[in-house]
Amino acid sequence: MKELVELLARALVDRPEAVDVRETDNASTISLELRVAPGDVGHVIGRQGRTIKAMRTLVHAAAIRSQKDATLEVIDEEQDARRAGG
């Protein structure tokens, strides 16, 4: 699942080397966190969220094979730093 998200994200962004996907797998859920370069967040989200919605649909479909639920979140580190006062 992690590889699928990495492949999709690297195809969308300007800095593919900055793509980082972290996967947490427990009994019933697979959680994926996608981090990209600050300038590439918009590429991953897409217009009106259509790109990330499509990626989440693919992740959900892939998770069905393992009989689990899946979540995909884009982590905007720049926004997190602003919230923290940095």
PDB file with SEQRES, HELIX, SHEET and CRYST1 records, atoms N, CA, C and O in Angstrom:
SEQRES   1 A   86  MET LYS GLU LEU VAL GLU LEU LEU ALA ARG ALA LEU VAL          
SEQRES   2 A   86  ASP ARG PRO GLU ALA VAL ASP VAL ARG GLU THR ASP ASN          
SEQRES   3 A   86  ALA SER THR ILE SER LEU GLU LEU ARG VAL ALA PRO GLY          
SEQRES   4 A   86  ASP VAL GLY HIS VAL ILE GLY ARG GLN GLY ARG THR ILE          
SEQRES   5 A   86  LYS ALA MET ARG THR LEU VAL HIS ALA ALA ALA ILE ARG          
SEQRES   6 A   86  SER GLN LYS ASP ALA THR LEU GLU VAL ILE ASP GLU GLU          
SEQRES   7 A   86  GLN ASP ALA ARG ARG ALA GLY GLY                              
HELIX    1 AA1 LYS A    2  LEU A   12  1                                  11    
HELIX    2 AA2 PRO A   16  ALA A   18  5                                   3    
HELIX    3 AA3 PRO A   38  ASP A   40  5                                   3    
HELIX    4 AA4 VAL A   41  ILE A   45  1                                   5    
HELIX    5 AA5 ARG A   47  GLY A   49  5                                   3    
HELIX    6 AA6 ARG A   50  ARG A   65  1                                  16    
HELIX    7 AA7 GLU A   77  ARG A   83  1                                   7    
SHEET    1 AA1 3 ASP A  20  ASP A  25  0                                        
SHEET    2 AA1 3 THR A  29  ARG A  35 -1                                        
SHEET    3 AA1 3 ASP A  69  ILE A  75  1                                        
CRYST1    1.000    1.000    1.000  90.00  90.00  90.00 P 1           1          
ATOM      1  N   MET A   1       0.825  -1.181   0.000  1.00  0.00           N  
ATOM      2  CA  MET A   1       0.000   0.000   0.000  1.00  0.00           C  
ATOM      3  C   MET A   1       0.876   1.255   0.000  1.00  0.00           C  
ATOM      4  O   MET A   1       0.624   2.205  -0.740  1.00  0.00           O  
ATOM      5  N   LYS A   2       1.894   1.237   0.832  1.00  0.00           N  
ATOM      6  CA  LYS A   2       2.830   2.360   0.914  1.00  0.00           C  
ATOM      7  C   LYS A   2       3.465   2.620  -0.446  1.00  0.00           C  
ATOM      8  O   LYS A   2       3.614   3.772  -0.852  1.00  0.00           O  
ATOM      9  N   GLU A   3       3.836   1.570  -1.141  1.00  0.00           N  
ATOM     10  CA  GLU A   3       4.474   1.706  -2.442  1.00  0.00           C  
ATOM     11  C   GLU A   3       3.538   2.343  -3.465  1.00  0.00           C  
ATOM     12  O   GLU A   3       3.976   3.128  -4.306  1.00  0.00           O  
ATOM     13  N   LEU A   4       2.260   2.012  -3.396  1.00  0.00           N  
ATOM     14  CA  LEU A   4       1.264   2.582  -4.298  1.00  0.00           C  
ATOM     15  C   LEU A   4       1.183   4.095  -4.107  1.00  0.00           C  
ATOM     16  O   LEU A   4       1.196   4.849  -5.080  1.00  0.00           O  
ATOM     17  N   VAL A   5       1.099   4.532  -2.861  1.00  0.00           N  
ATOM     18  CA  VAL A   5       1.000   5.963  -2.578  1.00  0.00           C  
ATOM     19  C   VAL A   5       2.278   6.680  -3.000  1.00  0.00           C  
ATOM     20  O   VAL A   5       2.217   7.774  -3.562  1.00  0.00           O  
ATOM     21  N   GLU A   6       3.432   6.076  -2.735  1.00  0.00           N  
ATOM     22  CA  GLU A   6       4.700   6.685  -3.155  1.00  0.00           C  
ATOM     23  C   GLU A   6       4.760   6.840  -4.665  1.00  0.00           C  
ATOM     24  O   GLU A   6       5.161   7.891  -5.166  1.00  0.00           O  
ATOM     25  N   LEU A   7       4.370   5.818  -5.386  1.00  0.00           N  
ATOM     26  CA  LEU A   7       4.385   5.861  -6.844  1.00  0.00           C  
ATOM     27  C   LEU A   7       3.483   6.972  -7.373  1.00  0.00           C  
ATOM     28  O   LEU A   7       3.890   7.746  -8.240  1.00  0.00           O  
ATOM     29  N   LEU A   8       2.283   7.051  -6.863  1.00  0.00           N  
ATOM     30  CA  LEU A   8       1.338   8.078  -7.306  1.00  0.00           C  
ATOM     31  C   LEU A   8       1.841   9.477  -6.961  1.00  0.00           C  
ATOM     32  O   LEU A   8       1.798  10.379  -7.798  1.00  0.00           O  
ATOM     33  N   ALA A   9       2.313   9.655  -5.744  1.00  0.00           N  
ATOM     34  CA  ALA A   9       2.760  10.977  -5.306  1.00  0.00           C  
ATOM     35  C   ALA A   9       3.985  11.438  -6.089  1.00  0.00           C  
ATOM     36  O   ALA A   9       4.064  12.600  -6.485  1.00  0.00           O  
ATOM     37  N   ARG A  10       4.926  10.549  -6.312  1.00  0.00           N  
ATOM     38  CA  ARG A  10       6.136  10.936  -7.058  1.00  0.00           C  
ATOM     39  C   ARG A  10       5.824  11.342  -8.490  1.00  0.00           C  
ATOM     40  O   ARG A  10       6.532  12.164  -9.072  1.00  0.00           O  
ATOM     41  N   ALA A  11       4.770  10.771  -9.059  1.00  0.00           N  
ATOM     42  CA  ALA A  11       4.379  11.139 -10.416  1.00  0.00           C  
ATOM     43  C   ALA A  11       3.726  12.519 -10.463  1.00  0.00           C  
ATOM     44  O   ALA A  11       3.677  13.145 -11.522  1.00  0.00           O  
ATOM     45  N   LEU A  12       3.229  12.991  -9.332  1.00  0.00           N  
ATOM     46  CA  LEU A  12       2.491  14.258  -9.301  1.00  0.00           C  
ATOM     47  C   LEU A  12       3.331  15.477  -8.939  1.00  0.00           C  
ATOM     48  O   LEU A  12       3.006  16.592  -9.349  1.00  0.00           O  
ATOM     49  N   VAL A  13       4.392  15.286  -8.186  1.00  0.00           N  
ATOM     50  CA  VAL A  13       5.119  16.411  -7.594  1.00  0.00           C  
ATOM     51  C   VAL A  13       6.324  16.843  -8.427  1.00  0.00           C  
ATOM     52  O   VAL A  13       6.782  16.122  -9.313  1.00  0.00           O  
ATOM     53  N   ASP A  14       6.824  18.043  -8.115  1.00  0.00           N  
ATOM     54  CA  ASP A  14       8.023  18.562  -8.772  1.00  0.00           C  
ATOM     55  C   ASP A  14       9.296  18.044  -8.123  1.00  0.00           C  
ATOM     56  O   ASP A  14      10.335  17.959  -8.778  1.00  0.00           O  
ATOM     57  N   ARG A  15       9.226  17.695  -6.834  1.00  0.00           N  
ATOM     58  CA  ARG A  15      10.392  17.179  -6.110  1.00  0.00           C  
ATOM     59  C   ARG A  15      10.096  15.775  -5.593  1.00  0.00           C  
ATOM     60  O   ARG A  15       9.780  15.608  -4.415  1.00  0.00           O  
ATOM     61  N   PRO A  16      10.193  14.764  -6.457  1.00  0.00           N  
ATOM     62  CA  PRO A  16       9.844  13.393  -6.040  1.00  0.00           C  
ATOM     63  C   PRO A  16      10.746  12.835  -4.937  1.00  0.00           C  
ATOM     64  O   PRO A  16      10.340  11.931  -4.207  1.00  0.00           O  
ATOM     65  N   GLU A  17      11.958  13.360  -4.812  1.00  0.00           N  
ATOM     66  CA  GLU A  17      12.858  12.862  -3.769  1.00  0.00           C  
ATOM     67  C   GLU A  17      12.382  13.257  -2.376  1.00  0.00           C  
ATOM     68  O   GLU A  17      12.815  12.663  -1.387  1.00  0.00           O  
ATOM     69  N   ALA A  18      11.506  14.240  -2.283  1.00  0.00           N  
ATOM     70  CA  ALA A  18      10.998  14.698  -0.982  1.00  0.00           C  
ATOM     71  C   ALA A  18       9.757  13.935  -0.528  1.00  0.00           C  
ATOM     72  O   ALA A  18       9.256  14.184   0.568  1.00  0.00           O  
ATOM     73  N   VAL A  19       9.260  13.025  -1.334  1.00  0.00           N  
ATOM     74  CA  VAL A  19       8.064  12.260  -0.974  1.00  0.00           C  
ATOM     75  C   VAL A  19       8.412  11.268   0.134  1.00  0.00           C  
ATOM     76  O   VAL A  19       9.377  10.510   0.029  1.00  0.00           O  
ATOM     77  N   ASP A  20       7.609  11.289   1.192  1.00  0.00           N  
ATOM     78  CA  ASP A  20       7.804  10.373   2.311  1.00  0.00           C  
ATOM     79  C   ASP A  20       6.432   9.840   2.719  1.00  0.00           C  
ATOM     80  O   ASP A  20       5.512  10.612   2.992  1.00  0.00           O  
ATOM     81  N   VAL A  21       6.306   8.521   2.758  1.00  0.00           N  
ATOM     82  CA  VAL A  21       5.053   7.895   3.160  1.00  0.00           C  
ATOM     83  C   VAL A  21       5.327   7.027   4.375  1.00  0.00           C  
ATOM     84  O   VAL A  21       6.237   6.198   4.377  1.00  0.00           O  
ATOM     85  N   ARG A  22       4.521   7.235   5.411  1.00  0.00           N  
ATOM     86  CA  ARG A  22       4.647   6.422   6.625  1.00  0.00           C  
ATOM     87  C   ARG A  22       3.367   5.623   6.795  1.00  0.00           C  
ATOM     88  O   ARG A  22       2.261   6.156   6.710  1.00  0.00           O  
ATOM     89  N   GLU A  23       3.543   4.347   7.036  1.00  0.00           N  
ATOM     90  CA  GLU A  23       2.408   3.431   7.136  1.00  0.00           C  
ATOM     91  C   GLU A  23       2.331   2.862   8.547  1.00  0.00           C  
ATOM     92  O   GLU A  23       3.327   2.391   9.094  1.00  0.00           O  
ATOM     93  N   THR A  24       1.141   2.912   9.124  1.00  0.00           N  
ATOM     94  CA  THR A  24       0.869   2.295  10.418  1.00  0.00           C  
ATOM     95  C   THR A  24      -0.231   1.275  10.197  1.00  0.00           C  
ATOM     96  O   THR A  24      -1.326   1.608   9.743  1.00  0.00           O  
ATOM     97  N   ASP A  25       0.072   0.042  10.521  1.00  0.00           N  
ATOM     98  CA  ASP A  25      -0.863  -1.055  10.266  1.00  0.00           C  
ATOM     99  C   ASP A  25      -1.243  -1.696  11.598  1.00  0.00           C  
ATOM    100  O   ASP A  25      -0.388  -2.217  12.315  1.00  0.00           O  
ATOM    101  N   ASN A  26      -2.540  -1.650  11.919  1.00  0.00           N  
ATOM    102  CA  ASN A  26      -2.986  -2.370  13.112  1.00  0.00           C  
ATOM    103  C   ASN A  26      -4.029  -3.399  12.696  1.00  0.00           C  
ATOM    104  O   ASN A  26      -4.184  -3.672  11.505  1.00  0.00           O  
ATOM    105  N   ALA A  27      -4.728  -3.959  13.632  1.00  0.00           N  
ATOM    106  CA  ALA A  27      -5.618  -5.091  13.367  1.00  0.00           C  
ATOM    107  C   ALA A  27      -6.674  -4.815  12.301  1.00  0.00           C  
ATOM    108  O   ALA A  27      -6.964  -5.690  11.486  1.00  0.00           O  
ATOM    109  N   SER A  28      -7.251  -3.621  12.293  1.00  0.00           N  
ATOM    110  CA  SER A  28      -8.355  -3.364  11.367  1.00  0.00           C  
ATOM    111  C   SER A  28      -8.153  -2.179  10.437  1.00  0.00           C  
ATOM    112  O   SER A  28      -8.961  -1.963   9.534  1.00  0.00           O  
ATOM    113  N   THR A  29      -7.087  -1.405  10.640  1.00  0.00           N  
ATOM    114  CA  THR A  29      -6.905  -0.182   9.865  1.00  0.00           C  
ATOM    115  C   THR A  29      -5.466  -0.016   9.411  1.00  0.00           C  
ATOM    116  O   THR A  29      -4.526  -0.339  10.137  1.00  0.00           O  
ATOM    117  N   ILE A  30      -5.314   0.487   8.215  1.00  0.00           N  
ATOM    118  CA  ILE A  30      -4.011   0.895   7.692  1.00  0.00           C  
ATOM    119  C   ILE A  30      -4.057   2.410   7.570  1.00  0.00           C  
ATOM    120  O   ILE A  30      -4.899   2.959   6.859  1.00  0.00           O  
ATOM    121  N   SER A  31      -3.138   3.091   8.275  1.00  0.00           N  
ATOM    122  CA  SER A  31      -3.071   4.551   8.212  1.00  0.00           C  
ATOM    123  C   SER A  31      -1.821   4.947   7.454  1.00  0.00           C  
ATOM    124  O   SER A  31      -0.720   4.490   7.763  1.00  0.00           O  
ATOM    125  N   LEU A  32      -2.000   5.800   6.461  1.00  0.00           N  
ATOM    126  CA  LEU A  32      -0.883   6.281   5.660  1.00  0.00           C  
ATOM    127  C   LEU A  32      -0.774   7.785   5.814  1.00  0.00           C  
ATOM    128  O   LEU A  32      -1.773   8.499   5.729  1.00  0.00           O  
ATOM    129  N   GLU A  33       0.444   8.267   6.043  1.00  0.00           N  
ATOM    130  CA  GLU A  33       0.710   9.699   6.116  1.00  0.00           C  
ATOM    131  C   GLU A  33       1.648  10.051   4.973  1.00  0.00           C  
ATOM    132  O   GLU A  33       2.723   9.468   4.836  1.00  0.00           O  
ATOM    133  N   LEU A  34       1.238  10.999   4.164  1.00  0.00           N  
ATOM    134  CA  LEU A  34       2.013  11.430   3.005  1.00  0.00           C  
ATOM    135  C   LEU A  34       2.605  12.796   3.273  1.00  0.00           C  
ATOM    136  O   LEU A  34       1.885  13.747   3.576  1.00  0.00           O  
ATOM    137  N   ARG A  35       3.925  12.890   3.160  1.00  0.00           N  
ATOM    138  CA  ARG A  35       4.618  14.166   3.300  1.00  0.00           C  
ATOM    139  C   ARG A  35       5.325  14.463   1.981  1.00  0.00           C  
ATOM    140  O   ARG A  35       5.984  13.599   1.402  1.00  0.00           O  
ATOM    141  N   VAL A  36       5.174  15.705   1.520  1.00  0.00           N  
ATOM    142  CA  VAL A  36       5.833  16.158   0.302  1.00  0.00           C  
ATOM    143  C   VAL A  36       6.476  17.507   0.586  1.00  0.00           C  
ATOM    144  O   VAL A  36       6.266  18.083   1.654  1.00  0.00           O  
ATOM    145  N   ALA A  37       7.259  18.016  -0.361  1.00  0.00           N  
ATOM    146  CA  ALA A  37       7.862  19.339  -0.220  1.00  0.00           C  
ATOM    147  C   ALA A  37       6.751  20.375  -0.094  1.00  0.00           C  
ATOM    148  O   ALA A  37       5.683  20.202  -0.681  1.00  0.00           O  
ATOM    149  N   PRO A  38       6.981  21.447   0.657  1.00  0.00           N  
ATOM    150  CA  PRO A  38       5.937  22.456   0.870  1.00  0.00           C  
ATOM    151  C   PRO A  38       5.305  22.987  -0.417  1.00  0.00           C  
ATOM    152  O   PRO A  38       4.102  23.244  -0.442  1.00  0.00           O  
ATOM    153  N   GLY A  39       6.063  23.152  -1.452  1.00  0.00           N  
ATOM    154  CA  GLY A  39       5.526  23.658  -2.716  1.00  0.00           C  
ATOM    155  C   GLY A  39       4.729  22.634  -3.498  1.00  0.00           C  
ATOM    156  O   GLY A  39       4.067  22.980  -4.476  1.00  0.00           O  
ATOM    157  N   ASP A  40       4.783  21.382  -3.083  1.00  0.00           N  
ATOM    158  CA  ASP A  40       4.102  20.311  -3.811  1.00  0.00           C  
ATOM    159  C   ASP A  40       2.785  19.872  -3.178  1.00  0.00           C  
ATOM    160  O   ASP A  40       2.092  19.018  -3.731  1.00  0.00           O  
ATOM    161  N   VAL A  41       2.434  20.437  -2.039  1.00  0.00           N  
ATOM    162  CA  VAL A  41       1.205  20.034  -1.357  1.00  0.00           C  
ATOM    163  C   VAL A  41      -0.005  20.255  -2.271  1.00  0.00           C  
ATOM    164  O   VAL A  41      -0.900  19.413  -2.338  1.00  0.00           O  
ATOM    165  N   GLY A  42      -0.026  21.377  -2.963  1.00  0.00           N  
ATOM    166  CA  GLY A  42      -1.135  21.672  -3.863  1.00  0.00           C  
ATOM    167  C   GLY A  42      -1.254  20.692  -5.005  1.00  0.00           C  
ATOM    168  O   GLY A  42      -2.361  20.390  -5.451  1.00  0.00           O  
ATOM    169  N   HIS A  43      -0.122  20.185  -5.490  1.00  0.00           N  
ATOM    170  CA  HIS A  43      -0.152  19.195  -6.569  1.00  0.00           C  
ATOM    171  C   HIS A  43      -0.808  17.901  -6.106  1.00  0.00           C  
ATOM    172  O   HIS A  43      -1.552  17.268  -6.856  1.00  0.00           O  
ATOM    173  N   VAL A  44      -0.531  17.518  -4.881  1.00  0.00           N  
ATOM    174  CA  VAL A  44      -1.071  16.268  -4.344  1.00  0.00           C  
ATOM    175  C   VAL A  44      -2.563  16.409  -4.017  1.00  0.00           C  
ATOM    176  O   VAL A  44      -3.339  15.474  -4.211  1.00  0.00           O  
ATOM    177  N   ILE A  45      -2.945  17.568  -3.529  1.00  0.00           N  
ATOM    178  CA  ILE A  45      -4.350  17.781  -3.188  1.00  0.00           C  
ATOM    179  C   ILE A  45      -5.186  17.984  -4.445  1.00  0.00           C  
ATOM    180  O   ILE A  45      -6.280  17.429  -4.550  1.00  0.00           O  
ATOM    181  N   GLY A  46      -4.695  18.763  -5.392  1.00  0.00           N  
ATOM    182  CA  GLY A  46      -5.410  18.989  -6.642  1.00  0.00           C  
ATOM    183  C   GLY A  46      -6.522  20.009  -6.509  1.00  0.00           C  
ATOM    184  O   GLY A  46      -6.814  20.496  -5.416  1.00  0.00           O  
ATOM    185  N   ARG A  47      -7.124  20.319  -7.616  1.00  0.00           N  
ATOM    186  CA  ARG A  47      -8.207  21.297  -7.620  1.00  0.00           C  
ATOM    187  C   ARG A  47      -9.417  20.747  -6.882  1.00  0.00           C  
ATOM    188  O   ARG A  47      -9.929  19.669  -7.187  1.00  0.00           O  
ATOM    189  N   GLN A  48      -9.851  21.519  -5.909  1.00  0.00           N  
ATOM    190  CA  GLN A  48     -10.994  21.159  -5.077  1.00  0.00           C  
ATOM    191  C   GLN A  48     -10.834  19.772  -4.436  1.00  0.00           C  
ATOM    192  O   GLN A  48     -11.825  19.110  -4.127  1.00  0.00           O  
ATOM    193  N   GLY A  49      -9.592  19.341  -4.242  1.00  0.00           N  
ATOM    194  CA  GLY A  49      -9.329  18.074  -3.568  1.00  0.00           C  
ATOM    195  C   GLY A  49      -9.549  16.839  -4.416  1.00  0.00           C  
ATOM    196  O   GLY A  49      -9.604  15.728  -3.889  1.00  0.00           O  
ATOM    197  N   ARG A  50      -9.675  17.012  -5.708  1.00  0.00           N  
ATOM    198  CA  ARG A  50      -9.992  15.858  -6.565  1.00  0.00           C  
ATOM    199  C   ARG A  50      -8.862  14.833  -6.620  1.00  0.00           C  
ATOM    200  O   ARG A  50      -9.119  13.629  -6.635  1.00  0.00           O  
ATOM    201  N   THR A  51      -7.615  15.299  -6.651  1.00  0.00           N  
ATOM    202  CA  THR A  51      -6.489  14.366  -6.760  1.00  0.00           C  
ATOM    203  C   THR A  51      -6.358  13.512  -5.510  1.00  0.00           C  
ATOM    204  O   THR A  51      -6.225  12.292  -5.605  1.00  0.00           O  
ATOM    205  N   ILE A  52      -6.396  14.140  -4.336  1.00  0.00           N  
ATOM    206  CA  ILE A  52      -6.266  13.362  -3.103  1.00  0.00           C  
ATOM    207  C   ILE A  52      -7.474  12.455  -2.920  1.00  0.00           C  
ATOM    208  O   ILE A  52      -7.342  11.358  -2.379  1.00  0.00           O  
ATOM    209  N   LYS A  53      -8.633  12.888  -3.355  1.00  0.00           N  
ATOM    210  CA  LYS A  53      -9.820  12.033  -3.263  1.00  0.00           C  
ATOM    211  C   LYS A  53      -9.640  10.783  -4.124  1.00  0.00           C  
ATOM    212  O   LYS A  53      -9.998   9.682  -3.707  1.00  0.00           O  
ATOM    213  N   ALA A  54      -9.090  10.953  -5.315  1.00  0.00           N  
ATOM    214  CA  ALA A  54      -8.844   9.802  -6.188  1.00  0.00           C  
ATOM    215  C   ALA A  54      -7.804   8.870  -5.577  1.00  0.00           C  
ATOM    216  O   ALA A  54      -7.940   7.649  -5.654  1.00  0.00           O  
ATOM    217  N   MET A  55      -6.759   9.445  -4.965  1.00  0.00           N  
ATOM    218  CA  MET A  55      -5.739   8.619  -4.316  1.00  0.00           C  
ATOM    219  C   MET A  55      -6.345   7.840  -3.154  1.00  0.00           C  
ATOM    220  O   MET A  55      -6.029   6.667  -2.957  1.00  0.00           O  
ATOM    221  N   ARG A  56      -7.212   8.489  -2.387  1.00  0.00           N  
ATOM    222  CA  ARG A  56      -7.860   7.806  -1.261  1.00  0.00           C  
ATOM    223  C   ARG A  56      -8.761   6.677  -1.750  1.00  0.00           C  
ATOM    224  O   ARG A  56      -8.864   5.634  -1.104  1.00  0.00           O  
ATOM    225  N   THR A  57      -9.405   6.886  -2.879  1.00  0.00           N  
ATOM    226  CA  THR A  57     -10.247   5.831  -3.455  1.00  0.00           C  
ATOM    227  C   THR A  57      -9.402   4.624  -3.832  1.00  0.00           C  
ATOM    228  O   THR A  57      -9.793   3.488  -3.564  1.00  0.00           O  
ATOM    229  N   LEU A  58      -8.252   4.854  -4.448  1.00  0.00           N  
ATOM    230  CA  LEU A  58      -7.361   3.758  -4.823  1.00  0.00           C  
ATOM    231  C   LEU A  58      -6.823   3.027  -3.588  1.00  0.00           C  
ATOM    232  O   LEU A  58      -6.742   1.799  -3.573  1.00  0.00           O  
ATOM    233  N   VAL A  59      -6.460   3.786  -2.565  1.00  0.00           N  
ATOM    234  CA  VAL A  59      -5.962   3.182  -1.323  1.00  0.00           C  
ATOM    235  C   VAL A  59      -7.053   2.338  -0.682  1.00  0.00           C  
ATOM    236  O   VAL A  59      -6.793   1.229  -0.214  1.00  0.00           O  
ATOM    237  N   HIS A  60      -8.270   2.861  -0.662  1.00  0.00           N  
ATOM    238  CA  HIS A  60      -9.391   2.114  -0.090  1.00  0.00           C  
ATOM    239  C   HIS A  60      -9.630   0.817  -0.860  1.00  0.00           C  
ATOM    240  O   HIS A  60      -9.853  -0.235  -0.261  1.00  0.00           O  
ATOM    241  N   ALA A  61      -9.583   0.898  -2.195  1.00  0.00           N  
ATOM    242  CA  ALA A  61      -9.786  -0.299  -3.019  1.00  0.00           C  
ATOM    243  C   ALA A  61      -8.684  -1.334  -2.768  1.00  0.00           C  
ATOM    244  O   ALA A  61      -8.954  -2.533  -2.711  1.00  0.00           O  
ATOM    245  N   ALA A  62      -7.450  -0.865  -2.621  1.00  0.00           N  
ATOM    246  CA  ALA A  62      -6.348  -1.786  -2.349  1.00  0.00           C  
ATOM    247  C   ALA A  62      -6.478  -2.408  -0.957  1.00  0.00           C  
ATOM    248  O   ALA A  62      -6.099  -3.561  -0.752  1.00  0.00           O  
ATOM    249  N   ALA A  63      -7.013  -1.643  -0.003  1.00  0.00           N  
ATOM    250  CA  ALA A  63      -7.161  -2.152   1.362  1.00  0.00           C  
ATOM    251  C   ALA A  63      -8.243  -3.214   1.454  1.00  0.00           C  
ATOM    252  O   ALA A  63      -8.185  -4.077   2.329  1.00  0.00           O  
ATOM    253  N   ILE A  64      -9.210  -3.168   0.582  1.00  0.00           N  
ATOM    254  CA  ILE A  64     -10.290  -4.163   0.599  1.00  0.00           C  
ATOM    255  C   ILE A  64      -9.725  -5.577   0.427  1.00  0.00           C  
ATOM    256  O   ILE A  64     -10.236  -6.537   1.004  1.00  0.00           O  
ATOM    257  N   ARG A  65      -8.676  -5.686  -0.366  1.00  0.00           N  
ATOM    258  CA  ARG A  65      -8.055  -6.994  -0.578  1.00  0.00           C  
ATOM    259  C   ARG A  65      -7.533  -7.591   0.720  1.00  0.00           C  
ATOM    260  O   ARG A  65      -7.535  -8.810   0.893  1.00  0.00           O  
ATOM    261  N   SER A  66      -7.083  -6.730   1.637  1.00  0.00           N  
ATOM    262  CA  SER A  66      -6.581  -7.222   2.919  1.00  0.00           C  
ATOM    263  C   SER A  66      -7.649  -7.172   4.006  1.00  0.00           C  
ATOM    264  O   SER A  66      -7.354  -7.396   5.180  1.00  0.00           O  
ATOM    265  N   GLN A  67      -8.878  -6.882   3.621  1.00  0.00           N  
ATOM    266  CA  GLN A  67     -10.032  -6.834   4.519  1.00  0.00           C  
ATOM    267  C   GLN A  67      -9.807  -5.865   5.671  1.00  0.00           C  
ATOM    268  O   GLN A  67     -10.121  -6.166   6.823  1.00  0.00           O  
ATOM    269  N   LYS A  68      -9.257  -4.693   5.344  1.00  0.00           N  
ATOM    270  CA  LYS A  68      -9.013  -3.648   6.329  1.00  0.00           C  
ATOM    271  C   LYS A  68      -9.545  -2.328   5.799  1.00  0.00           C  
ATOM    272  O   LYS A  68      -9.838  -2.190   4.611  1.00  0.00           O  
ATOM    273  N   ASP A  69      -9.665  -1.370   6.691  1.00  0.00           N  
ATOM    274  CA  ASP A  69     -10.010  -0.014   6.310  1.00  0.00           C  
ATOM    275  C   ASP A  69      -8.694   0.748   6.141  1.00  0.00           C  
ATOM    276  O   ASP A  69      -7.690   0.401   6.763  1.00  0.00           O  
ATOM    277  N   ALA A  70      -8.699   1.775   5.310  1.00  0.00           N  
ATOM    278  CA  ALA A  70      -7.471   2.525   5.075  1.00  0.00           C  
ATOM    279  C   ALA A  70      -7.754   4.017   5.092  1.00  0.00           C  
ATOM    280  O   ALA A  70      -8.801   4.475   4.634  1.00  0.00           O  
ATOM    281  N   THR A  71      -6.790   4.773   5.636  1.00  0.00           N  
ATOM    282  CA  THR A  71      -6.871   6.219   5.612  1.00  0.00           C  
ATOM    283  C   THR A  71      -5.599   6.774   5.005  1.00  0.00           C  
ATOM    284  O   THR A  71      -4.522   6.202   5.168  1.00  0.00           O  
ATOM    285  N   LEU A  72      -5.725   7.888   4.305  1.00  0.00           N  
ATOM    286  CA  LEU A  72      -4.583   8.573   3.709  1.00  0.00           C  
ATOM    287  C   LEU A  72      -4.693  10.038   4.056  1.00  0.00           C  
ATOM    288  O   LEU A  72      -5.680  10.693   3.722  1.00  0.00           O  
ATOM    289  N   GLU A  73      -3.677  10.553   4.727  1.00  0.00           N  
ATOM    290  CA  GLU A  73      -3.643  11.962   5.113  1.00  0.00           C  
ATOM    291  C   GLU A  73      -2.404  12.618   4.542  1.00  0.00           C  
ATOM    292  O   GLU A  73      -1.322  12.030   4.541  1.00  0.00           O  
ATOM    293  N   VAL A  74      -2.565  13.837   4.057  1.00  0.00           N  
ATOM    294  CA  VAL A  74      -1.440  14.641   3.605  1.00  0.00           C  
ATOM    295  C   VAL A  74      -1.014  15.500   4.783  1.00  0.00           C  
ATOM    296  O   VAL A  74      -1.814  16.263   5.323  1.00  0.00           O  
ATOM    297  N   ILE A  75       0.234  15.376   5.177  1.00  0.00           N  
ATOM    298  CA  ILE A  75       0.765  16.136   6.299  1.00  0.00           C  
ATOM    299  C   ILE A  75       1.475  17.359   5.735  1.00  0.00           C  
ATOM    300  O   ILE A  75       2.461  17.239   5.008  1.00  0.00           O  
ATOM    301  N   ASP A  76       0.959  18.541   6.080  1.00  0.00           N  
ATOM    302  CA  ASP A  76       1.541  19.801   5.634  1.00  0.00           C  
ATOM    303  C   ASP A  76       2.435  20.328   6.746  1.00  0.00           C  
ATOM    304  O   ASP A  76       1.958  20.997   7.662  1.00  0.00           O  
ATOM    305  N   GLU A  77       3.715  20.033   6.674  1.00  0.00           N  
ATOM    306  CA  GLU A  77       4.642  20.394   7.745  1.00  0.00           C  
ATOM    307  C   GLU A  77       4.793  21.903   7.869  1.00  0.00           C  
ATOM    308  O   GLU A  77       5.022  22.414   8.965  1.00  0.00           O  
ATOM    309  N   GLU A  78       4.665  22.626   6.750  1.00  0.00           N  
ATOM    310  CA  GLU A  78       4.758  24.077   6.791  1.00  0.00           C  
ATOM    311  C   GLU A  78       3.618  24.664   7.615  1.00  0.00           C  
ATOM    312  O   GLU A  78       3.829  25.582   8.407  1.00  0.00           O  
ATOM    313  N   GLN A  79       2.418  24.140   7.432  1.00  0.00           N  
ATOM    314  CA  GLN A  79       1.267  24.608   8.189  1.00  0.00           C  
ATOM    315  C   GLN A  79       1.406  24.239   9.666  1.00  0.00           C  
ATOM    316  O   GLN A  79       1.046  25.030  10.537  1.00  0.00           O  
ATOM    317  N   ASP A  80       1.922  23.050   9.953  1.00  0.00           N  
ATOM    318  CA  ASP A  80       2.139  22.638  11.331  1.00  0.00           C  
ATOM    319  C   ASP A  80       3.136  23.555  12.025  1.00  0.00           C  
ATOM    320  O   ASP A  80       2.965  23.884  13.199  1.00  0.00           O  
ATOM    321  N   ALA A  81       4.183  23.972  11.303  1.00  0.00           N  
ATOM    322  CA  ALA A  81       5.184  24.876  11.880  1.00  0.00           C  
ATOM    323  C   ALA A  81       4.574  26.239  12.182  1.00  0.00           C  
ATOM    324  O   ALA A  81       4.905  26.851  13.197  1.00  0.00           O  
ATOM    325  N   ARG A  82       3.691  26.722  11.317  1.00  0.00           N  
ATOM    326  CA  ARG A  82       3.032  28.017  11.566  1.00  0.00           C  
ATOM    327  C   ARG A  82       2.137  27.934  12.794  1.00  0.00           C  
ATOM    328  O   ARG A  82       2.081  28.877  13.583  1.00  0.00           O  
ATOM    329  N   ARG A  83       1.437  26.815  12.966  1.00  0.00           N  
ATOM    330  CA  ARG A  83       0.573  26.643  14.140  1.00  0.00           C  
ATOM    331  C   ARG A  83       1.381  26.627  15.428  1.00  0.00           C  
ATOM    332  O   ARG A  83       0.950  27.147  16.457  1.00  0.00           O  
ATOM    333  N   ALA A  84       2.564  26.020  15.353  1.00  0.00           N  
ATOM    334  CA  ALA A  84       3.411  25.899  16.540  1.00  0.00           C  
ATOM    335  C   ALA A  84       4.160  27.199  16.850  1.00  0.00           C  
ATOM    336  O   ALA A  84       4.819  27.315  17.883  1.00  0.00           O  
ATOM    337  N   GLY A  85       4.052  28.169  15.946  1.00  0.00           N  
ATOM    338  CA  GLY A  85       4.719  29.436  16.183  1.00  0.00           C  
ATOM    339  C   GLY A  85       6.123  29.493  15.635  1.00  0.00           C  
ATOM    340  O   GLY A  85       6.906  30.372  15.998  1.00  0.00           O  
ATOM    341  N   GLY A  86       6.449  28.541  14.745  1.00  0.00           N  
ATOM    342  CA  GLY A  86       7.814  28.481  14.209  1.00  0.00           C  
ATOM    343  C   GLY A  86       7.897  29.066  12.922  1.00  0.00           C  
ATOM    344  O   GLY A  86       8.974  29.100  12.327  1.00  0.00           O  
TER     345      GLY A  86                                                      
END                                                                             
